Amino acid sequence: MNTSNHDPSPPPHTFAEKCLILGAVCLAALAMPLSFTGPAVALRAIGHDLGGSPIALNWVTNAFMLSFGSSLMAAGTLADSYGRKRVFLIGVAMFGLCSLALACAPDIVWFDLLRAAQGAASAAALSGGMAALAQEFDGAARTRAFSLIGTTFGVGLAFGPILAGVLIRAFDWHAVLLTVTATSVLALLTGARCMRESRDPQASGVDWAGAISFTGALSLLTYGVLQAPENGWSDPLVIGLLLGAATLFAAFIAIERRASRPMLDLSLFRYPRFVGVQFLAAAPAYAYVVLLVLLPIRFIGIEGHSEFEAGRMMVALSAPMLVVPMLAAYLTRWCAPGAIAGSGLLICAAGLFWLGHCPPGQGAAIVLPMLTIGFGISLPWGLMDGLAVSVVPTERAGMATGIFNTTRVAGEGIALAVVGALLAALTRTRLEAVIGLPQADLGARLVSAAQRVATGDLGRAAAALPEVAASVLVQSYGDAFSTLLNVLSAVTVVSALVVFGFLMPGTAQRLAGNPAA
């Protein structure tokens, strides 16, 4: 046989093969948010079986999001250096194994440690998968593929509580983790069969100094915020943790500015529309994602609903995610994506304010504000990933996607820590207003009770403050929850104004001559 004209390079993937690769990454993107929102619904059952303080239970969600967000950029560099398919498959495999191990965790400490490992594995899977997709799709097809990943991630976030409620009712909380494991196995098998290995020949290895400083900064910030409700913001430990976080963030920026091939290319922030996309990436964290954790805790722990009932109630928040992102994509024929995204955030802010005026126990009264929030946040959700790669030059799309995903996931982790701490602090303030200035012994018990209420453990909160009626605890929680949502509504309005300012076509043209503006 004459092989003199044989081309050693493999033929390009067919359209069907590309769809299977996209499907593998979508399955991974679906499993990750399921493993985030599912344990939020199961938190009461997990705490009952494994024990743990309020801070330890907060780490069930925060450990996952912290390691996920802080590892994304480093994982992207590993994918470029050692192979996108390899990093994707290792990430998915480790993610599934961690999910399986979580179902066998002997106590809350091991559970939290495994959640951190699961988050790091998620970062590898998502970074490797997104980098692999960038090699398979170009131009408008790449934007559509990335937008589909974002929508899939949103559907997983939105419907994770519902699926978790059904599984807990039919089996127990372990079934949630086993379902995530099964989804991971499907993604692993599909990716192993269809993906082709690729890497960046110019890659120079992992920026370990940048990765360590960034991870350390996020860890200290999260720990400090979680510790503040118990110790107080003026506590030396809390101040030290926050100062350490600020120092490491400054060190990270200095490291990246000097690196020849930085993990975070700071020059991208010279593009005004790219800056606007980062604000858009962070907005759902405090406008929507925190509710996926807070509302199940409220429904189950404060209002006394079962996990199944809580999951069913979350449908009002989740249902718009099925159709509205497609509507938003259709509207881009006539409206600028920035206008659609900013308008969605304003609608979401109105829903947050409305929900803030629905005290616990209102039943069907919360359906309409939850639908409003879900509708509003769904408008930008399906556009964000596409915007992330469209607002920078094509050759920098990979880095732009990594920064966007880091902003989104790390922002969710920080938002969860800050909002949880703020809810506990507001609850404590309301309780102090009801019972007066506490004595030393009562003050310590008051802090414990406020933290227990904020995590939905009304029984232990009442045991910590037996002289306070349970109805007073619920009322204090309701007032604190209302104040919190008013704050989140105001922050979302500000985010909407920033998105309008940076992503509207007129602004882009005005700033085109000054990209650093």
Order of alpha helices (4+ residues) and beta strands (2+ residues): alpha-alpha-alpha-alpha-alpha-alpha-alpha-alpha-alpha-alpha-alpha-alpha-alpha-alpha-alpha-alpha-alpha-alpha-alpha-alpha-alpha
